[in-house]
Protein backbone atom coordinates (compact mmCIF):
# COMPACT_ATOMS: atom_id res chain seq x y z
CA UNK A 1 0.00 0.00 0.00
CA UNK A 2 1.14 3.55 -0.72
CA UNK A 3 2.19 5.62 2.29
CA UNK A 4 0.24 8.87 2.68
CA UNK A 5 2.32 12.03 3.16
CA UNK A 6 1.26 15.41 4.56
CA UNK A 7 3.14 18.46 3.30
CA UNK A 8 1.06 21.45 2.19
CA UNK A 9 3.18 24.34 0.87
CA UNK A 10 2.88 27.28 -1.47
CA UNK A 11 4.94 27.93 -4.60
CA UNK A 12 4.76 29.53 -8.02
CA UNK A 13 4.41 27.28 -11.07
CA UNK A 14 7.13 27.00 -13.69
CA UNK A 15 7.97 24.34 -16.27
CA UNK A 16 11.38 23.01 -17.12
CA UNK A 17 12.26 21.91 -20.65
CA UNK A 18 12.25 18.34 -19.33
CA UNK A 19 8.66 18.65 -18.09
CA UNK A 20 7.56 19.95 -21.51
CA UNK A 21 9.37 17.09 -23.27
CA UNK A 22 7.89 14.46 -20.96
CA UNK A 23 4.40 15.93 -21.32
CA UNK A 24 4.57 15.75 -25.12
CA UNK A 25 5.75 12.13 -24.91
CA UNK A 26 2.86 11.31 -22.59
CA UNK A 27 0.35 13.01 -24.91
CA UNK A 28 1.56 11.00 -27.90
CA UNK A 29 1.67 7.75 -25.92
CA UNK A 30 -2.05 8.19 -25.19
CA UNK A 31 -2.74 8.48 -28.93
CA UNK A 32 -4.29 11.95 -28.69
CA UNK A 33 -2.25 13.20 -31.65
CA UNK A 34 -4.31 10.84 -33.86
CA UNK A 35 -7.62 12.57 -33.11
CA UNK A 36 -7.24 15.21 -35.79
CA UNK A 37 -5.84 18.69 -36.47
CA UNK A 38 -5.41 21.10 -33.60
CA UNK A 39 -4.85 18.49 -30.91
CA UNK A 40 -1.42 19.90 -29.97
CA UNK A 41 -3.43 22.56 -28.13
CA UNK A 42 -4.77 19.79 -25.91
CA UNK A 43 -1.23 18.75 -24.98
CA UNK A 44 -0.44 22.26 -23.74
CA UNK A 45 -3.72 22.37 -21.81
CA UNK A 46 -2.47 19.49 -19.66
CA UNK A 47 -0.07 22.02 -18.15
CA UNK A 48 -2.58 24.86 -17.94
CA UNK A 49 -2.80 26.20 -14.40
CA UNK A 50 -6.25 27.66 -15.13
CA UNK A 51 -7.63 24.27 -16.05
CA UNK A 52 -6.21 22.71 -12.88
CA UNK A 53 -7.70 25.55 -10.82
CA UNK A 54 -11.06 24.94 -12.49
CA UNK A 55 -10.95 21.23 -11.65
CA UNK A 56 -10.17 21.87 -7.99
CA UNK A 57 -12.91 24.51 -7.86
CA UNK A 58 -15.40 22.02 -9.31
CA UNK A 59 -14.66 19.59 -6.50
CA UNK A 60 -14.87 22.35 -3.89
CA UNK A 61 -18.29 23.42 -5.21
CA UNK A 62 -19.77 19.93 -4.76
CA UNK A 63 -18.48 18.90 -1.33
CA UNK A 64 -19.93 20.37 1.88
CA UNK A 65 -16.58 20.97 3.62
CA UNK A 66 -13.39 22.96 3.15
CA UNK A 67 -10.76 21.00 1.20
CA UNK A 68 -7.80 22.44 3.07
CA UNK A 69 -5.96 19.74 5.08
CA UNK A 70 -8.28 17.11 3.55
CA UNK A 71 -6.94 14.05 1.74
CA UNK A 72 -7.92 14.11 -1.93
CA UNK A 73 -7.21 11.46 -4.56
CA UNK A 74 -7.46 12.13 -8.28
CA UNK A 75 -7.84 9.01 -10.41
CA UNK A 76 -6.19 9.51 -13.79
CA UNK A 77 -4.20 12.55 -12.71
CA UNK A 78 -2.45 13.04 -16.05
CA UNK A 79 0.75 15.04 -15.59
CA UNK A 80 -0.05 16.05 -12.01
CA UNK A 81 -1.08 19.68 -12.49
CA UNK A 82 -4.14 19.41 -10.25
CA UNK A 83 -2.03 17.80 -7.51
CA UNK A 84 0.44 20.69 -7.70
CA UNK A 85 -2.28 23.35 -7.58
CA UNK A 86 -4.09 21.53 -4.78
CA UNK A 87 -0.93 21.14 -2.69
CA UNK A 88 -0.29 24.86 -3.06
CA UNK A 89 -3.74 25.44 -1.55
CA UNK A 90 -2.97 23.25 1.45
CA UNK A 91 -4.98 20.26 0.16
CA UNK A 92 -3.35 16.89 0.83
CA UNK A 93 -3.63 15.78 -2.78
CA UNK A 94 -2.59 12.48 -4.30
CA UNK A 95 -2.79 11.22 -7.86
CA UNK A 96 -2.70 7.90 -9.67
CA UNK A 97 -1.97 7.52 -13.37
CA UNK A 98 -0.84 4.56 -15.50
CA UNK A 99 2.16 4.99 -17.76
CA UNK A 100 4.50 7.90 -18.53
CA UNK A 101 2.24 10.60 -17.10
CA UNK A 102 3.49 9.58 -13.65
CA UNK A 103 7.03 10.55 -14.63
CA UNK A 104 5.83 14.05 -15.56
CA UNK A 105 3.81 14.43 -12.37
CA UNK A 106 6.69 13.35 -10.15
CA UNK A 107 9.10 15.75 -11.86
CA UNK A 108 6.58 18.62 -11.73
CA UNK A 109 5.97 18.16 -8.00
CA UNK A 110 9.65 17.74 -7.25
CA UNK A 111 10.54 20.91 -9.21
CA UNK A 112 8.17 22.85 -6.93
CA UNK A 113 9.35 21.39 -3.64
CA UNK A 114 6.72 18.71 -3.08
CA UNK A 115 7.25 15.02 -2.46
CA UNK A 116 6.97 13.23 -5.84
CA UNK A 117 5.73 10.05 -4.17
CA UNK A 118 2.25 11.56 -3.82
CA UNK A 119 1.78 10.64 -7.50
CA UNK A 120 1.83 6.90 -8.10
CA UNK A 121 1.72 4.55 -11.05
CA UNK A 122 -1.43 2.48 -11.20
CA UNK A 123 -5.02 2.15 -12.38
CA UNK A 124 -8.34 3.13 -10.89
CA UNK A 125 -9.54 -0.47 -10.98
CA UNK A 126 -7.02 -1.38 -8.26
CA UNK A 127 -6.10 1.55 -6.06
CA UNK A 128 -2.95 0.96 -3.95
CA UNK A 129 -4.41 2.62 -0.86
CA UNK A 130 -6.03 1.22 2.32
CA UNK A 131 -9.77 1.34 2.93
CA UNK A 132 -11.05 4.71 4.12
CA UNK A 133 -7.92 6.68 3.15
CA UNK A 134 -9.48 9.77 1.56
CA UNK A 135 -11.99 12.50 2.25
CA UNK A 136 -12.51 13.08 -1.50
CA UNK A 137 -11.95 10.99 -4.63
CA UNK A 138 -12.28 12.69 -8.01
CA UNK A 139 -11.57 12.28 -11.71
CA UNK A 140 -11.92 14.47 -14.79
CA UNK A 141 -12.68 12.97 -18.21
CA UNK A 142 -11.19 9.66 -17.07
CA UNK A 143 -13.98 7.21 -16.22
CA UNK A 144 -14.81 6.74 -19.91
CA UNK A 145 -11.19 5.65 -20.56
CA UNK A 146 -11.06 2.96 -17.88
CA UNK A 147 -11.31 -0.76 -18.59
CA UNK A 148 -14.02 -1.21 -15.96
CA UNK A 149 -15.97 1.85 -14.75
CA UNK A 150 -17.85 -0.50 -12.44
CA UNK A 151 -14.62 -1.53 -10.72
CA UNK A 152 -13.30 2.05 -10.57
CA UNK A 153 -16.48 3.18 -8.82
CA UNK A 154 -16.23 0.26 -6.39
CA UNK A 155 -12.63 1.20 -5.59
CA UNK A 156 -13.70 4.82 -5.19
CA UNK A 157 -16.16 3.79 -2.51
CA UNK A 158 -13.65 1.50 -0.82
CA UNK A 159 -10.94 4.13 -0.30
CA UNK A 160 -13.39 6.85 0.82
CA UNK A 161 -13.79 7.59 4.49
CA UNK A 162 -17.36 7.40 5.82
CA UNK A 163 -18.82 10.84 5.17
CA UNK A 164 -16.39 11.39 2.28
CA UNK A 165 -17.43 12.46 -1.21
CA UNK A 166 -16.57 11.52 -4.79
CA UNK A 167 -16.79 13.81 -7.83
CA UNK A 168 -16.35 12.08 -11.20
CA UNK A 169 -16.69 14.24 -14.32
CA UNK A 170 -17.10 12.42 -17.64
CA UNK A 171 -18.94 12.75 -20.97
CA UNK A 172 -22.55 11.67 -21.29
CA UNK A 173 -23.09 9.45 -24.32
CA UNK A 174 -26.79 10.02 -23.92
CA UNK A 175 -26.09 13.54 -25.20
CA UNK A 176 -25.49 15.16 -28.59
CA UNK A 177 -21.74 15.76 -28.34
CA UNK A 178 -18.59 13.64 -28.52
CA UNK A 179 -15.77 15.71 -27.03
CA UNK A 180 -12.74 13.57 -27.83
CA UNK A 181 -13.25 13.96 -31.57
CA UNK A 182 -15.14 17.25 -31.28
CA UNK A 183 -18.13 16.06 -33.33
CA UNK A 184 -21.94 15.87 -32.91
CA UNK A 185 -23.22 12.61 -31.49
CA UNK A 186 -26.46 10.61 -31.63
CA UNK A 187 -27.61 9.96 -28.02
CA UNK A 188 -27.21 6.33 -26.88
CA UNK A 189 -25.51 5.33 -30.15
CA UNK A 190 -24.05 1.81 -29.74
CA UNK A 191 -20.29 1.58 -30.06
CA UNK A 192 -20.54 -0.61 -33.17
CA UNK A 193 -22.45 2.14 -34.98
CA UNK A 194 -20.27 4.80 -33.39
CA UNK A 195 -17.21 3.20 -34.96
CA UNK A 196 -18.86 3.33 -38.38
CA UNK A 197 -19.77 6.99 -37.82
CA UNK A 198 -16.22 7.94 -36.79
CA UNK A 199 -14.78 6.02 -39.74
CA UNK A 200 -17.10 7.88 -42.13
CA UNK A 201 -15.74 11.13 -40.71
CA UNK A 202 -12.26 9.96 -41.70
CA UNK A 203 -11.00 9.81 -38.10
CA UNK A 204 -8.72 7.32 -36.42
CA UNK A 205 -10.65 4.61 -34.53
CA UNK A 206 -8.13 3.96 -31.76
CA UNK A 207 -9.80 6.37 -29.32
CA UNK A 208 -13.39 5.17 -29.73
CA UNK A 209 -12.21 1.57 -29.52
CA UNK A 210 -11.10 2.18 -25.94
CA UNK A 211 -13.96 4.43 -24.81
CA UNK A 212 -16.73 3.35 -22.45
CA UNK A 213 -19.88 5.06 -23.77
CA UNK A 214 -21.32 5.93 -20.36
CA UNK A 215 -24.75 7.41 -19.73
CA UNK A 216 -26.69 8.77 -16.77
CA UNK A 217 -28.68 5.53 -16.42
CA UNK A 218 -25.64 3.23 -16.59
CA UNK A 219 -23.74 4.82 -13.72
CA UNK A 220 -26.91 5.11 -11.67
CA UNK A 221 -27.49 1.35 -12.05
CA UNK A 222 -23.88 0.60 -11.09
CA UNK A 223 -24.10 2.59 -7.87
CA UNK A 224 -27.41 1.03 -6.84
CA UNK A 225 -25.33 -2.02 -5.92
CA UNK A 226 -23.54 0.04 -3.26
CA UNK A 227 -25.97 0.53 -0.37
CA UNK A 228 -23.40 2.69 1.43
CA UNK A 229 -23.49 5.31 -1.37
CA UNK A 230 -25.94 8.17 -1.79
CA UNK A 231 -25.82 10.07 -5.09
CA UNK A 232 -26.21 13.80 -4.51
CA UNK A 233 -25.82 15.27 -8.00
CA UNK A 234 -25.44 14.54 -11.71
CA UNK A 235 -24.41 18.06 -12.68
CA UNK A 236 -27.67 19.06 -14.35
CA UNK A 237 -27.79 22.50 -12.71
CA UNK A 238 -24.22 23.19 -13.83
CA UNK A 239 -25.11 22.20 -17.40
CA UNK A 240 -28.22 24.39 -17.35
CA UNK A 241 -26.29 27.36 -16.01
CA UNK A 242 -23.63 27.00 -18.68
CA UNK A 243 -26.29 26.64 -21.35
CA UNK A 244 -28.10 29.79 -20.24
CA UNK A 245 -25.05 31.98 -19.58
CA UNK A 246 -22.42 30.64 -22.01
CA UNK A 247 -20.02 30.86 -19.07
CA UNK A 248 -17.78 27.86 -19.63
CA UNK A 249 -14.18 27.39 -20.69
CA UNK A 250 -13.19 26.39 -24.20
CA UNK A 251 -10.78 23.57 -23.37
CA UNK A 252 -10.23 21.00 -26.12
CA UNK A 253 -13.18 21.26 -28.57
CA UNK A 254 -15.55 23.21 -26.32
CA UNK A 255 -15.28 26.27 -28.53
CA UNK A 256 -17.43 24.39 -31.05
CA UNK A 257 -20.00 23.68 -28.35
CA UNK A 258 -20.15 27.37 -27.42
CA UNK A 259 -20.78 28.24 -31.08
CA UNK A 260 -23.73 25.79 -31.16
CA UNK A 261 -25.14 27.14 -27.88
CA UNK A 262 -25.04 30.67 -29.27
CA UNK A 263 -27.29 29.47 -32.09
CA UNK A 264 -29.71 28.02 -29.54
CA UNK A 265 -29.91 31.48 -27.99
CA UNK A 266 -30.50 33.14 -31.35
CA UNK A 267 -33.27 30.68 -32.19
CA UNK A 268 -34.77 31.05 -28.68
CA UNK A 269 -34.54 27.32 -28.07
CA UNK A 270 -32.68 27.35 -24.77
CA UNK A 271 -35.76 26.81 -22.57
CA UNK A 272 -36.87 23.89 -24.74
CA UNK A 273 -33.39 22.35 -24.59
CA UNK A 274 -33.33 22.63 -20.79
CA UNK A 275 -36.77 21.01 -20.50
CA UNK A 276 -35.83 18.13 -22.79
CA UNK A 277 -32.50 17.72 -21.02
CA UNK A 278 -34.23 17.39 -17.68
CA UNK A 279 -36.59 14.73 -19.04
CA UNK A 280 -34.12 12.70 -21.12
CA UNK A 281 -30.92 13.32 -19.12
CA UNK A 282 -28.68 14.52 -21.92
CA UNK A 283 -26.74 17.00 -19.80
CA UNK A 284 -23.02 16.82 -20.50
CA UNK A 285 -20.62 16.36 -18.94
CA UNK A 286 -22.06 14.26 -16.17
CA UNK A 287 -20.78 15.47 -12.80
CA UNK A 288 -21.39 12.39 -10.70
CA UNK A 289 -21.32 13.35 -7.04
CA UNK A 290 -21.97 11.02 -4.16
CA UNK A 291 -21.16 10.42 -0.52
CA UNK A 292 -20.25 7.34 1.45
CA UNK A 293 -22.89 7.00 4.12
CA UNK A 294 -21.55 6.91 7.65
CA UNK A 295 -22.27 3.75 9.62
CA UNK A 296 -24.90 4.10 12.32
Residue, then its C-alpha position, 0 to 999 in steps of 0.5 A: x500500500x502507498x504511504x500517505x504524506x502530509x506536506x502542504x506548501x505554497x509555490x509559483x508554477x514554472x515548467x522546465x524543458x524536461x517537463x515539456x518534453x515528458x508531457x509531449x511524450x505522454x500526450x503522444x503515448x495516449x494516442x491523442x495526436x491521432x484525433x485530428x488537427x489542432x490536438x497539440x493545443x490539448x497537450x499544452x492544456x495538460x499544463x494549464x494552471x487555469x484548467x487545474x484551478x477549475x478542476x479543484x474549484x469544481x470539486x470544492x463546489x460539490x463537497x460540503x466541507x473545506x478542502x484544506x488539510x483534507x486528503x484528496x485522490x485524483x484518479x487519472x491525474x495526467x501530468x499532475x497539475x491538479x495535484x500541484x495546484x491543490x498542494x499549493x492550496x494546502x490540500x493533501x492531494x494524491x494522484x494515480x496515473x498509468x504509464x509515462x504521465x506519472x514521470x511528468x507528475x513526479x518531476x513537476x511536483x519535485x521541481x516545486x518542492x513537493x514530495x513526488x511520491x504523492x503521484x503513483x503509477x497504477x489504475x483506478x480499478x485497483x487503487x494501492x491505498x487502504x480502505x477509508x484513506x481519503x476525504x474526497x476521490x475525483x476524476x476528470x474525463x477519465x472514467x470513460x477511458x477505464x477498462x471497468x468503470x464498475x470496478x473504478x467506482x467500487x474502488x472509489x467507494x472502498x478508499x473513501x472515508x465514511x462521510x467522504x465524497x466523490x466527484x467524477x466528471x465524464x462525458x454523457x453518451x446520452x447527449x449530442x456531443x462527442x468531445x474527444x473527436x469534437x463532433x456531434x453525437x447521436x444519443x445512446x448510439x451503440x459503439x458498433x455504430x459509433x465506430x462506423x460513424x467515426x470512420x465515415x468522418x475519416x478519423x482514427x478509430x483507436x480512441x473510440x475503440x477504448x472508450x466506455x460510452x457511459x450514460x446517466x442511467x448506466x452509472x446510476x445502475x452501477x451505484x445502486x449495488x452500493x448501499x453505502x453510497x448516496x448520489x447527490x448530484x449529476x451536474x444538471x444545474x451546472x449544465x443548465x447554467x452554462x447553457x443559459x449563460x455561455x459561461x464555460x471554458x473552451x478547453x479542447x473542442x468546447x469552442x465548437x460547443x459554445x458556437x452551437x449554444x449561441x445558435x440556440x440562444x439566437x433561435x430562442x430554443x434554450x428553454x426547450x433544450x433545458x426542458x428536454x435535457x431534464x426529461x431525457x438526461x442529456x446534460x453533458x458532462x455528467x458530474x457524478x457526485x456522491x457520498x459514502x454514508x456513515x455507519x450508524 
